[in-house]
């Protein structure tokens, strides 16, 4: 399937600061791609160039087959950009904000009303549709901001750290909205410095630091790239000595240790070895009391690649 976004070799310098150093990104329809990195890593600068808001010092951006520049119109029409700074009219209601921006997008008549109702439902503000935005919480304002960005059904939605400073309930509502959009086939570029958001939402993740994408892939691919392993702990009653050799021979298992009623297994993919592991234990005559699986997360990958914690 042809990519909605292709960004190649993006570069940007501000004086002596080289903010972006050759960033490459490709996003397919229906894919959510996460740019994961700390504040100041180059995420916002990169998406500003992708959205045609900032001149590039190098590289190119293609959106739905069209070259993007700061003066381009066609590729910008295919993008919904939701910035970090909230861009709504506080004196207008949620519905009035959506209708105003909808008209700017060229939506008219019955379609304007229908689309307003659809977007209010997606962002969870139907019951507050006719309340002024100035009365909204910070999280509700951010949800309205997202609604404005997706009103015209863009092929690519760019979300720049949309959950910063919001309450847990609004944060969850925002994440659910993003999940719904990707399910409908919209390409989403999502920047964040929250590892758990990237793990929940993103099909692929690019880890960016100091203006460079250090690595990219699915969570599983990134974890395997740096040699991290899943750890399975099985608490048992009885002896499972007869199962240890069989577990150790399973594909993807690198080590098995048994002591004090607990079997610990290190494996490249816990989900692939769990069922045969439990079968081997019960066949050996032991009873399984509990199973715990610890999977390495993107925080561990980031630390390995950059030598520092994600929020440093």
C-alpha positions in Angstrom: 0.0 0.0 0.0 1.4 3.4 -1.0 2.6 5.5 2.0 0.6 8.6 3.0 3.7 10.3 4.3 7.3 10.0 3.1 9.8 12.2 4.8 13.4 11.8 3.8 16.6 13.4 5.2 14.9 16.2 7.1 17.4 18.8 8.4 16.9 22.0 10.4 19.4 24.3 12.1 18.7 27.2 14.4 22.0 29.1 14.6 24.6 26.8 16.2 21.9 24.3 17.2 21.3 21.4 14.7 17.8 20.6 15.8 17.0 17.9 13.2 19.7 15.7 11.6 18.5 13.7 8.7 15.1 12.3 9.9 13.3 9.8 7.8 9.7 8.8 8.3 7.2 6.7 6.3 3.6 6.2 7.4 1.0 4.0 5.6 -2.8 4.4 5.6 -4.3 3.2 8.9 -1.0 3.2 10.7 -0.2 5.1 13.9 3.5 6.0 14.0 4.9 7.4 17.2 7.9 9.7 17.6 9.1 8.9 21.1 11.6 11.2 22.7 12.3 13.7 25.5 11.5 17.4 25.3 14.0 19.1 23.0 14.6 15.9 20.9 13.4 17.4 17.6 9.9 16.1 17.5 8.0 19.4 17.1 10.6 20.8 14.6 10.2 17.6 12.5 6.5 17.7 12.4 6.5 21.5 11.6 8.6 20.7 8.5 6.3 17.8 7.6 3.2 20.0 8.0 4.7 22.7 5.8 4.9 25.3 8.6 8.7 25.5 8.7 11.3 25.7 5.9 13.6 22.8 5.7 17.4 23.1 5.5 17.5 19.8 3.8 15.4 16.7 2.8 11.9 16.4 1.3 8.4 15.6 2.3 5.8 13.9 0.2 2.1 13.7 1.4 -0.2 11.5 -0.6 2.1 11.7 -3.6 2.4 15.5 -3.5 5.6 17.4 -2.6 5.2 19.6 0.5 6.6 23.1 0.8 5.6 26.0 3.0 3.5 27.3 0.1 1.9 24.1 -0.9 -1.9 23.8 -0.8 -2.8 20.3 -2.0 -0.7 18.3 0.5 -1.7 20.6 3.3 -5.4 19.9 2.6 -4.6 16.2 3.3 -3.2 17.0 6.7 -4.9 17.7 10.1 -2.4 19.3 12.4 -3.0 19.5 16.1 -0.3 21.6 17.8 0.9 21.5 21.4 -0.6 25.0 21.9 -4.4 24.9 22.0 -5.9 26.7 19.0 -9.6 27.3 19.7 -11.9 30.3 20.2 -12.8 30.3 23.9 -15.8 32.5 23.4 -17.4 30.0 21.0 -19.1 26.8 22.0 -17.6 23.4 21.0 -20.1 23.1 18.1 -19.5 26.7 17.0 -15.7 26.1 17.0 -16.1 23.0 14.8 -18.5 24.7 12.4 -16.2 27.7 12.1 -13.1 25.6 11.2 -15.3 23.3 9.1 -16.2 26.3 6.9 -12.5 27.2 6.6 -12.0 23.6 5.3 -14.8 24.2 2.7 -17.5 22.1 4.4 -21.0 23.5 3.9 -24.7 22.8 4.5 -26.0 19.6 5.9 -22.6 18.0 5.7 -21.3 20.7 8.1 -24.0 19.8 10.7 -23.5 16.0 10.2 -19.8 16.2 10.5 -20.0 18.4 13.6 -22.1 15.8 15.3 -19.8 13.0 14.2 -16.7 14.7 15.6 -18.4 15.7 18.8 -19.1 12.0 19.3 -15.5 10.9 18.5 -14.0 13.4 21.0 -16.6 12.7 23.7 -18.0 16.2 23.9 -21.6 15.6 22.6 -23.1 16.5 26.0 -21.0 19.7 26.1 -21.6 20.7 22.5 -23.3 24.0 23.3 -21.1 25.1 26.2 -18.5 27.8 25.7 -15.0 26.5 25.3 -13.8 28.9 28.0 -15.7 26.8 30.5 -13.9 23.6 29.5 -11.1 21.9 31.4 -7.7 21.7 29.9 -8.3 18.2 28.8 -11.6 19.0 27.1 -10.0 21.9 25.3 -7.4 19.5 23.9 -10.1 17.1 22.8 -11.8 19.9 21.0 -8.5 20.9 19.4 -8.2 17.3 18.1 -11.8 17.5 16.8 -10.9 20.6 14.7 -7.8 18.8 13.3 -9.8 15.8 12.1 -13.0 17.6 11.0 -12.2 17.5 7.3 -11.3 13.8 7.4 -7.5 14.3 6.6 -5.5 11.4 5.2 -2.8 12.2 7.8 -3.5 13.5 11.3 -0.5 14.9 13.2 -0.8 15.1 16.9 2.0 16.9 18.8 2.0 15.7 22.4 -1.8 16.0 22.8 -2.0 14.8 26.4 0.5 17.1 28.0 -1.0 18.6 31.2 -4.4 16.9 31.0 -6.2 15.0 33.7 -6.3 11.2 33.6 -9.9 10.9 32.4 -9.3 13.3 29.4 -6.0 11.6 28.6 -7.8 8.3 28.3 -10.5 9.8 26.2 -7.8 11.3 23.8 -6.1 7.9 23.5 -9.4 6.1 22.8 -10.1 8.7 20.1 -6.7 8.1 18.4 -7.3 4.4 18.5 -10.7 4.9 16.8 -9.1 7.0 14.0 -6.5 4.5 13.1 -9.1 1.8 13.0 -10.9 3.8 10.4 -7.9 4.0 8.1 -6.5 7.4 9.0 -2.7 7.7 9.1 -1.6 9.2 12.4 1.8 10.7 13.4 1.9 11.0 17.2 4.7 12.6 19.1 5.1 12.0 22.8 7.5 11.6 25.6 5.2 9.2 27.4 6.4 5.6 26.8 3.1 4.0 27.8 1.2 6.1 25.1 3.6 4.9 22.4 3.2 1.3 23.5 -0.6 1.5 23.6 -1.3 3.4 20.4 1.5 3.0 17.9 2.0 0.3 15.3 5.6 1.5 14.9 7.7 3.8 17.0 10.7 5.9 16.1 13.0 6.7 19.0 14.3 10.2 18.5 17.0 12.0 20.5 19.2 15.0 19.7 17.5 15.4 16.3 18.1 11.9 15.1 15.9 8.8 14.8 18.1 6.3 16.7 15.9 3.3 15.8 12.4 2.5 14.6 10.1 -0.5 14.4 7.4 -2.3 16.3 7.8 -2.6 20.1 8.8 -6.2 19.6 11.4 -5.3 16.9 12.9 -2.6 19.0 13.2 -4.8 22.0 14.9 -7.5 20.0 17.2 -5.0 18.4 18.8 -4.3 21.7 18.7 -7.9 22.9 16.1 -7.5 25.6 14.2 -10.7 26.6 10.8 -11.5 28.2 10.9 -13.0 31.6 8.2 -15.6 32.6 7.8 -16.6 36.3 5.7 -19.7 37.0 4.8 -20.5 40.6 4.2 -24.2 41.0 3.3 -26.9 43.6 5.2 -30.1 43.3 8.2 -31.0 41.3 8.6 -30.0 37.6 12.2 -31.3 37.2 10.9 -33.5 34.4 9.8 -30.5 32.4 12.9 -28.3 32.6 14.8 -30.0 29.7 11.7 -29.8 27.5 11.2 -26.1 28.3 14.8 -25.3 27.7 14.6 -26.9 24.2 11.7 -24.7 23.1 12.5 -22.2 20.3 13.2 -18.7 21.6 14.1 -19.9 25.2 17.5 -18.7 26.3 17.6 -19.8 29.9 15.5 -21.7 32.5 16.0 -21.6 36.3 14.0 -23.6 38.8 14.2 -23.0 42.6 11.9 -22.8 45.6 8.7 -23.6 43.8 9.3 -21.1 41.0 10.4 -21.6 37.4 11.9 -18.6 35.6 12.2 -18.6 31.8 14.0 -16.0 29.6 12.6 -15.9 26.1 12.5 -13.7 23.0 8.7 -13.9 22.9 6.8 -15.0 26.0 3.5 -15.5 24.1 5.0 -18.1 21.9 6.5 -20.3 24.6 3.9 -19.9 27.4 1.4 -22.5 26.3 4.0 -25.3 25.7 5.7 -24.3 29.0 2.5 -24.8 31.0 1.8 -28.0 29.2 5.2 -29.4 30.0 4.8 -28.4 33.7 1.4 -30.1 34.1 2.5 -33.2 32.2 5.4 -33.5 34.7 2.9 -33.7 37.5 3.2 -30.2 39.0 0.3 -27.8 39.6 0.6 -24.2 38.3 -0.4 -21.6 40.9 0.4 -18.4 39.1 2.1 -17.0 36.0 3.8 -13.6 35.7 5.2 -12.1 32.5 7.6 -9.2 32.5 8.1 -7.7 29.0 10.9 -5.1 28.4 9.4 -1.8 27.5 10.4 1.1 25.3 11.9 2.9 28.3 14.5 0.2 28.5 15.2 0.4 24.8 15.5 4.2 25.0 18.0 3.9 27.8 20.0 1.4 25.9 20.1 3.5 22.7 20.7 6.9 24.2 22.3 6.2 27.6 19.7 8.2 29.5 16.1 7.9 30.7 13.3 9.0 28.5 12.4 12.1 30.5 15.9 13.4 31.1 
